[in-house]
Amino acid sequence: MRRVYLIWAFRLILRSALWRFAGAFGLVWWLTFHVSFSQVWLNVPKHAWRGPAYTFSAFWGTEHITQLLCLGFLALASWLFFDSLRLFSAFYRRVFA
């Protein structure tokens, strides 16, 4: 019976999470055309001590498409995370309860 639950959970996760993961990956791939991530990571240690206000102002100073892509990625990633938590908790309750 555990195999049935495992297959049920795998199908449910694959069906719902695959499209969100593909969307998040597509947004990050599109973002690489607008942002040089190697330069961003080189600048992080220089400005990390300035705090979140500097990070917010640096984000606010980027192009609008970059802001939309970053916010879209954060929205899809958080949706995927919370949906995965919901699915795993339902699976855990069914199998181990």
Backbone torsions as a table, in degrees:
resi	resn	phi	psi	omega
1	MET	NA	-29.8	178.9
2	ARG	-65.5	-32.8	177.7
3	ARG	-63.5	-38.0	178.5
4	VAL	-63.6	-44.1	177.7
5	TYR	-65.3	-37.5	179.4
6	LEU	-65.7	-43.6	178.1
7	ILE	-66.5	-39.8	177.8
8	TRP	-60.8	-45.6	-179.7
9	ALA	-66.3	-41.0	179.6
10	PHE	-62.5	-44.1	178.7
11	ARG	-64.8	-40.2	-179.0
12	LEU	-66.9	-43.0	179.7
13	ILE	-67.8	-44.5	-178.1
14	LEU	-63.8	-41.4	-177.9
15	ARG	-65.9	-43.6	-174.6
16	SER	-87.4	-37.7	-172.1
17	ALA	-84.3	-26.3	-175.1
18	LEU	-62.0	-42.3	-178.1
19	TRP	-71.0	-36.1	177.4
20	ARG	-68.8	-41.3	178.2
21	PHE	-64.0	-42.0	178.5
22	ALA	-64.1	-38.8	177.5
23	GLY	-65.8	-42.9	178.4
24	ALA	-64.9	-41.8	177.9
25	PHE	-63.4	-40.7	177.7
26	GLY	-63.6	-38.9	177.8
27	LEU	-66.5	-40.4	177.9
28	VAL	-66.9	-40.1	178.6
29	TRP	-62.9	-41.1	178.3
30	TRP	-67.4	-35.3	-179.9
31	LEU	-66.1	-29.0	179.3
32	THR	-65.6	-20.1	176.0
33	PHE	-76.7	-19.6	-176.7
34	HIS	-107.1	-23.1	-174.2
35	VAL	-128.7	135.5	173.5
36	SER	-92.0	100.4	-175.2
37	PHE	-65.7	-29.2	178.1
38	SER	-65.1	-38.9	177.9
39	GLN	-70.7	-35.2	177.7
40	VAL	-63.3	-46.8	-179.2
41	TRP	-67.4	-28.3	175.2
42	LEU	-69.6	-31.9	-177.8
43	ASN	-86.2	-14.1	-177.4
44	VAL	-60.6	-49.4	-178.7
45	PRO	-62.7	-29.2	-179.4
46	LYS	-68.5	-34.4	-172.1
47	HIS	-115.9	8.9	-177.6
48	ALA	-67.1	-30.5	-177.5
49	TRP	-72.1	-14.2	-177.9
50	ARG	-77.0	-17.0	173.5
51	GLY	91.7	-173.6	-175.5
52	PRO	-70.3	-23.8	179.4
53	ALA	-65.1	-39.9	177.9
54	TYR	-67.2	-41.4	179.4
55	THR	-62.6	-42.3	179.0
56	PHE	-65.0	-42.1	179.9
57	SER	-68.9	-33.8	176.5
58	ALA	-67.2	-40.3	176.8
59	PHE	-66.0	-40.4	-179.3
60	TRP	-66.5	-24.7	-179.3
61	GLY	-86.3	-1.2	179.1
62	THR	-81.7	174.4	178.0
63	GLU	-68.2	157.6	-177.0
64	HIS	-65.4	-36.3	-180.0
65	ILE	-66.2	-35.5	177.4
66	THR	-66.3	-40.9	177.6
67	GLN	-63.9	-43.9	179.4
68	LEU	-63.9	-40.5	179.6
69	LEU	-66.9	-40.8	178.4
70	CYS	-65.6	-44.1	179.1
71	LEU	-67.4	-37.0	176.0
72	GLY	-64.0	-41.2	177.4
73	PHE	-64.6	-43.7	178.9
74	LEU	-62.7	-39.2	179.1
75	ALA	-65.8	-46.1	179.4
76	LEU	-66.6	-39.7	-180.0
77	ALA	-66.1	-41.0	178.7
78	SER	-69.5	-37.5	176.7
79	TRP	-63.1	-43.3	178.2
80	LEU	-64.1	-40.7	-179.7
81	PHE	-64.4	-49.8	-177.4
82	PHE	-70.3	-33.3	175.8
83	ASP	-68.4	-37.6	176.4
84	SER	-65.7	-40.5	176.1
85	LEU	-60.9	-42.8	179.6
86	ARG	-63.7	-44.0	-179.0
87	LEU	-67.8	-42.2	-179.6
88	PHE	-68.3	-35.3	178.3
89	SER	-68.5	-38.1	176.6
90	ALA	-66.4	-40.1	177.8
91	PHE	-65.2	-42.4	-179.3
92	TYR	-63.7	-42.0	179.1
93	ARG	-65.9	-35.5	-179.2
94	ARG	-73.5	-39.9	-173.9
95	VAL	-82.4	-45.9	-171.2
96	PHE	-102.1	5.2	-179.9
97	ALA	-88.4	NA	NA
